[in-house]
Amino acid sequence: FAAAKYRTESDLAKMRQTLDKMEKDSKKPWLSLNDDLEFHLVIAQSGYNIFRSHILKNIFDLSDEHLQYVMGIMIGENSRILKLLDQHQKIFSAIKKKNSRLARSMMEEHLVWVEQKWKIFMQKKAENT
């Protein structure tokens, strides 16, 4: 997990800034999709692999409609927002400690959880159309 190995203090500050905004937003009835995506982009950029960063940005751009839908449902339940924030904080903590193994594990756990939610929400969307 390159971000844990190559991250700079500036990278950590950017991650912390997005987490702080997400934490503040978690007290409101919505969570900004842009903050979530920005957190993931900063992590990708912190690995200093331009190709990976570019691919991730393009995936986000191409998936915007679906991401907006999923985030719209995710924000409908505060426990999901808090779970998402907790996962992001654990990823940040591992990167800050330069613990590549833990950072990878936390990111994998987060992505599996998001994928499970994504599948449920997309199934519900298909049933409603």
FIKEDREN-618020 format. One record per atom (N, C-alpha, C, O, CB): y negated, z negated, x negated. Coordinates in steps of 0.1 Angstrom, whole numbers, padded with zeros to 4 digits, always signed. Glycine has a CB too. Layout:
BEGIN
YZX/...
! end
This chain:
BEGIN
+0012+0000-0009/+0000+0000+0000/-0012+0000-0009/-0016-0010-0014/+0000-0012+0010/-0018+0012-0011/-0028+0014-0021/-0041+0006-0019/-0047+0002-0029/-0032+0029-0021/-0045+0003-0006/-0057-0004-0004/-0057-0018-0010/-0067-0023-0016/-0059-0006+0011/-0045-0025-0010/-0044-0038-0016/-0045-0037-0031/-0050-0047-0038/-0031-0044-0012/-0041-0026-0037/-0041-0025-0051/-0055-0020-0056/-0060-0025-0067/-0031-0014-0056/-0061-0011-0049/-0074-0005-0054/-0087-0010-0048/-0097-0006-0052/-0073+0010-0053/-0086-0018-0038/-0098-0021-0030/-0108-0028-0039/-0105-0034-0049/-0094-0031-0019/-0121-0026-0035/-0132-0032-0042/-0138-0043-0033/-0135-0044-0021/-0142-0021-0047/-0147-0050-0039/-0155-0060-0031/-0163-0053-0020/-0164-0058-0009/-0164-0068-0039/-0168-0041-0023/-0175-0033-0013/-0166-0029-0001/-0170-0029+0010/-0181-0021-0019/-0153-0025-0005/-0144-0022+0006/-0141-0034+0015/-0140-0033+0027/-0131-0016-0001/-0139-0045+0008/-0136-0058+0016/-0148-0061+0025/-0146-0065+0036/-0134-0069+0006/-0160-0059+0020/-0172-0061+0029/-0172-0052+0041/-0176-0057+0052/-0185-0060+0020/-0168-0040+0039/-0168-0030+0050/-0157-0034+0060/-0159-0034+0072/-0165-0016+0045/-0146-0038+0055/-0135-0043+0064/-0139-0056+0072/-0137-0057+0084/-0122-0046+0056/-0145-0065+0064/-0150-0077+0071/-0160-0074+0081/-0160-0081+0092/-0156-0087+0060/-0169-0065+0079/-0179-0061+0088/-0173-0056+0101/-0178-0060+0112/-0189-0051+0082/-0163-0048+0100/-0157-0043+0113/-0149-0054+0120/-0149-0054+0132/-0147-0031+0109/-0143-0062+0112/-0136-0074+0118/-0145-0083+0125/-0143-0088+0136/-0128-0081+0108/-0157-0086+0119/-0167-0094+0125/-0172-0089+0138/-0173-0096+0148/-0179-0097+0116/-0174-0076+0138/-0178-0069+0151/-0167-0070+0161/-0170-0072+0173/-0182-0054+0148/-0155-0067+0157/-0144-0068+0167/-0142-0083+0172/-0140-0085+0184/-0131-0064+0160/-0144-0092+0163/-0143-0106+0168/-0154-0110+0178/-0151-0116+0188/-0144-0116+0156/-0166-0105+0175/-0177-0107+0185/-0174-0100+0198/-0176-0106+0209/-0190-0102+0179/-0169-0088+0197/-0166-0080+0209/-0154-0086+0217/-0153-0084+0229/-0163-0066+0206/-0145-0094+0210/-0134-0099+0217/-0138-0110+0227/-0130-0113+0236/-0124-0106+0207/-0150-0115+0226/-0155-0124+0236/-0160-0117+0248/-0164-0124+0258/-0165-0133+0230/-0162-0104+0247/-0167-0096+0258/-0155-0089+0265/-0144-0090+0260/-0177-0085+0253/-0157-0083+0276/-0146-0076+0283/-0143-0063+0278/-0136-0055+0285/-0149-0076+0298/-0147-0059+0265/-0143-0046+0260/-0142-0048+0245/-0147-0057+0238/-0154-0036+0263/-0135-0038+0239/-0134-0037+0224/-0137-0022+0221/-0132-0013+0227/-0119-0041+0220/-0145-0021+0211/-0150-0007+0207/-0138+0000+0200/-0133-0005+0190/-0162-0008+0198/-0135+0011+0205/-0125+0020+0198/-0130+0024+0184/-0122+0024+0175/-0122+0032+0206/-0143+0026+0183/-0149+0030+0170/-0147+0019+0159/-0144+0022+0148/-0163+0033+0171/-0148+0006+0163/-0145-0005+0154/-0131-0005+0149/-0128-0007+0137/-0149-0018+0160/-0122-0003+0158/-0108-0003+0155/-0105+0009+0145/-0098+0007+0135/-0099-0002+0168/-0110+0021+0149/-0107+0032+0140/-0114+0031+0127/-0108+0034+0116/-0112+0045+0147/-0126+0025+0127/-0133+0023+0114/-0125+0014+0105/-0125+0016+0093/-0147+0017+0117/-0119+0003+0111/-0111-0006+0103/-0100+0002+0095/-0098+0000+0083/-0106-0017+0111/-0093+0010+0103/-0082+0018+0097/-0087+0028+0087/-0081+0030+0076/-0074+0025+0108/-0098+0034+0090/-0104+0044+0080/-0108+0037+0067/-0106+0042+0056/-0116+0051+0086/-0115+0025+0068/-0119+0018+0056/-0107+0014+0048/-0107+0015+0035/-0127+0005+0060/-0096+0010+0054/-0084+0007+0047/-0079+0020+0039/-0075+0019+0028/-0073+0002+0056/-0078+0031+0046/-0074+0044+0040/-0083+0047+0029/-0078+0052+0018/-0073+0055+0051/-0096+0046+0031/-0105+0049+0020/-0104+0040+0008/-0107+0044-0003/-0120+0049+0026/-0100+0028+0011/-0099+0018+0000/-0087+0021-0009/-0087+0015-0020/-0097+0004+0006/-0078+0029-0005/-0067+0033-0014/-0072+0045-0023/-0064+0049-0032/-0055+0038-0006/-0083+0050-0021/-0089+0061-0029/-0080+0073-0029/-0079+0080-0040/-0092+0056-0043/-0074+0076-0018/-0067+0088-0016/-0074+0097-0006/-0073+0094+0007/-0051+0085-0012/-0082+0106-0010/-0091+0114-0001/-0082+0121+0009/-0086+0123+0021/-0099+0124-0009/-0071+0126+0005/-0062+0134+0014/-0058+0125+0026/-0058+0129+0037/-0050+0139+0006/-0053+0113+0023/-0049+0104+0033/-0060+0100+0043/-0058+0100+0055/-0043+0091+0027/-0072+0098+0037/-0084+0095+0045/-0087+0106+0055/-0090+0104+0066/-0096+0091+0037/-0087+0118+0049/-0090+0130+0057/-0080+0132+0068/-0084+0136+0079/-0091+0143+0048/-0067+0131+0065/-0057+0132+0075/-0059+0122+0086/-0058+0126+0098/-0043+0131+0069/-0061+0110+0083/-0063+0099+0093/-0075+0102+0102/-0074+0101+0114/-0064+0085+0086/-0086+0106+0096/-0098+0110+0104/-0095+0121+0113/-0099+0121+0125/-0109+0114+0094/-0088+0131+0109/-0084+0143+0117/-0075+0138+0129/-0076+0143+0140/-0078+0154+0109/-0065+0130+0126/-0057+0125+0136/-0065+0118+0147/-0063+0120+0159/-0046+0115+0131/-0074+0109+0143/-0082+0102+0152/-0091+0112+0161/-0092+0110+0173/-0092+0092+0145/-0096+0122+0154/-0105+0132+0161/-0096+0139+0171/-0101+0142+0183/-0111+0141+0151/-0084+0144+0168/-0076+0151+0176/-0070+0143+0188/-0067+0148+0199/-0064+0158+0169/-0068+0130+0186/-0062+0121+0195/-0073+0114+0204/-0069+0104+0211/-0053+0111+0189/-0085+0117+0203/-0096+0110+0209/-0093+0107+0224/-0095+0095+0228/-0109+0117+0207/-0090+0117+0232/-0088+0115+0246/-0077+0104+0249/-0079+0095+0257/-0084+0128+0253/-0066+0105+0241/-0055+0096+0243/-0058+0082+0238/-0055+0072+0244/-0042+0101+0236/-0065+0082+0227/-0070+0069+0221/-0079+0062+0231/-0078+0050+0233/-0076+0071+0208/-0088+0069+0237/-0098+0063+0246/-0090+0058+0258/-0093+0047+0263/-0108+0074+0251/-0080+0065+0263/-0072+0060+0274/-0065+0047+0271/-0065+0037+0278/-0062+0071+0279/-0058+0047+0259/-0050+0035+0255/-0059+0023+0253/-0056+0012+0257/-0042+0038+0243/-0071+0026+0246/-0080+0015+0244/-0086+0010+0257/-0088-0002+0258/-0091+0019+0234/-0088+0018+0266/-0093+0014+0279/-0083+0005+0286/-0088-0005+0293/-0095+0026+0288/-0071+0007+0284/-0061-0002+0290/-0059-0015+0281/-0058-0026+0287/-0047+0005+0292/-0059-0013+0268/-0058-0024+0259/-0069-0035+0262/-0066-0047+0261/-0059-0020+0245/-0081-0030+0264/-0092-0040+0266/-0091-0047+0280/-0099-0056+0282/-0105-0033+0264/-0082-0042+0288/-0081-0048+0302/-0075-0062+0302/-0075-0069+0312/-0074-0039+0310/-0069-0066+0290/-0063-0079+0290/-0067-0085+0277/-0064-0080+0266/-0047-0077+0291/-0074-0097+0278/-0079-0103+0266/-0068-0107+0256/-0071-0107+0244/-0086-0116+0270/-0056-0110+0260/-0046-0114+0251/-0042-0103+0242/-0039-0105+0230/-0033-0119+0258/-0043-0090+0247/-0041-0079+0238/-0052-0077+0228/-0049-0074+0216/-0039-0066+0247/-0064-0079+0232/-0075-0078+0222/-0073-0089+0211/-0075-0085+0200/-0089-0080+0230/-0070-0101+0215/-0068-0111+0205/-0056-0108+0196/-0057-0112+0184/-0066-0125+0212/-0046-0103+0201/-0034-0099+0193/-0038-0088+0183/-0035-0089+0171/-0022-0094+0202/-0045-0078+0188/-0050-0067+0179/-0059-0073+0168/-0057-0069+0156/-0058-0057+0187/-0068-0082+0171/-0077-0088+0162/-0069-0096+0152/-0072-0095+0140/-0088-0096+0169/-0060-0104+0156/-0052-0112+0148/-0044-0104+0138/-0043-0107+0126/-0042-0121+0156/-0038-0093+0142/-0031-0084+0134/-0040-0078+0123/-0037-0077+0111/-0024-0072+0142/-0052-0074+0127/-0062-0068+0117/-0066-0079+0107/-0067-0076+0095/-0074-0063+0125/-0068-0091+0111/-0072-0102+0102/-0061-0104+0092/-0063-0107+0080/-0075-0114+0110/-0048-0104+0096/-0037-0106+0087/-0036-0094+0077/-0033-0097+0065/-0024-0107+0095/-0038-0082+0081/-0038-0071+0072/-0050-0073+0062/-0048-0071+0050/-0040-0057+0080/-0061-0076+0067/-0073-0078+0058/-0070-0089+0048/-0073-0087+0036/-0085-0082+0066/-0064-0100+0052/-0061-0111+0043/-0052-0107+0032/-0054-0110+0021/-0055-0123+0051/-0042-0099+0036/-0032-0095+0026/-0039-0085+0016/-0036-0086+0004/-0020-0088+0032/-0047-0076+0021/-0055-0067+0012/-0064-0075+0003/-0065-0072-0009/-0063-0057+0020/-0071-0085+0008/-0080-0093+0000/-0073-0100-0011/-0078-0101-0022/-0087-0103+0010/-0061-0105-0008/-0053-0112-0018/-0046-0102-0028/-0039-0106-0037/-0042-0120-0011/-0048-0089-0025/-0041-0078-0033/-0026-0079-0033/-0019-0076-0042/-0046-0079-0048/-0021-0083-0021/-0007-0085-0019/-0002-0072-0012/-0002-0071+0001/-0003-0097-0011/+0002-0062-0019/+0006-0049-0014/+0018-0050-0004/+0018-0044+0006/+0009-0039-0025/+0028-0058-0008/+0040-0059+0000/+0036-0065+0014/+0041-0060+0024/+0050-0068-0007/+0028-0076+0014/+0025-0082+0026/+0015-0073+0035/+0017-0072+0047/+0018-0096+0024/+0006-0067+0028/-0003-0057+0035/+0005-0046+0042/+0002-0043+0054/-0013-0051+0025/+0015-0041+0035/+0023-0030+0041/+0031-0036+0053/+0032-0030+0063/+0033-0024+0031/+0037-0048+0051/+0045-0054+0062/+0036-0057+0074/+0040-0054+0085/+0051-0067+0057/+0024-0062+0072/+0015-0065+0083/+0010-0052+0090/+0009-0052+0102/+0003-0073+0078/+0008-0042+0082/+0004-0029+0088/+0015-0023+0096/+0013-0018+0107/-0001-0019+0077/+0027-0023+0091/+0039-0018+0098/+0041-0026+0111/+0043-0019+0122/+0052-0019+0089/+0040-0039+0111/+0041-0047+0123/+0031-0043+0133/+0034-0042+0145/+0040-0062+0119/+0019-0041+0128/+0008-0037+0137/+0010-0024+0143/+0008-0022+0155/-0006-0037+0129/+0014-0014+0135/+0016+0000+0140/+0028+0001+0150/+0027+0008+0160/+0018+0009+0129/+0038-0007+0148/+0050-0008+0157/+0045-0013+0170/+0048-0008+0181/+0061-0016+0151/+0037-0024+0170/+0032-0030+0182/+0023-0020+0190/+0024-0019+0202/+0024-0043+0179/+0014-0014+0183/+0005-0004+0189/+0013+0008+0195/+0011+0012+0206/-0005+0002+0179/+0023+0012+0187/+0032+0023+0192/+0039+0019+0205/+0040+0027+0214/+0042+0028+0182/+0044+0007+0206/+0051+0002+0218/+0041+0002+0230/+0045+0007+0240/+0057-0012+0216/+0029-0003+0227/+0019-0003+0238/+0015+0011+0242/+0014+0014+0254/+0007-0011+0234/+0014+0020+0232/+0010+0034+0234/+0020+0040+0244/+0017+0047+0253/+0009+0042+0221/+0033+0039+0241/+0044+0045+0249/+0043+0040+0263/+0045+0048+0272/+0058+0042+0243/+0041+0027+0265/+0041+0021+0278/+0029+0027+0286/+0030+0031+0297/+0039+0006+0278/+0017+0027+0279/+0005+0032+0286/+0006+0047+0289/+0002+0052+0300/-0007+0030+0278/+0012+0055+0280/+0013+0069+0283/+0023+0072+0294/+0021+0081+0302/+0018+0077+0270/+0034+0064+0295/+0043+0065+0306/+0036+0062+0319/+0038+0069+0329/+0055+0056+0304/+0028+0051+0319/+0021+0048+0331/+0011+0059+0335/+0009+0062+0347/+0013+0035+0329/+0005+0065+0325/-0005+0076+0328/+0002+0088+0334/-0003+0094+0344/-0012+0080+0315/+0014+0091+0329/+0022+0102+0334/+0026+0099+0348/+0027+0108+0357/+0034+0105+0325/+0030+0087+0351/+0034+0083+0365/+0023+0084+0375/+0025+0087+0386/+0040+0069+0365/+0011+0082+0370/-0001+0082+0379/-0007+0095+0381/-0017+0097+0389/-0012+0073+0373/-0002+0105+0373/-0008+0119+0375/+0001+0128+0383/-0002+0140+0385/-0011+0125+0361/
! end
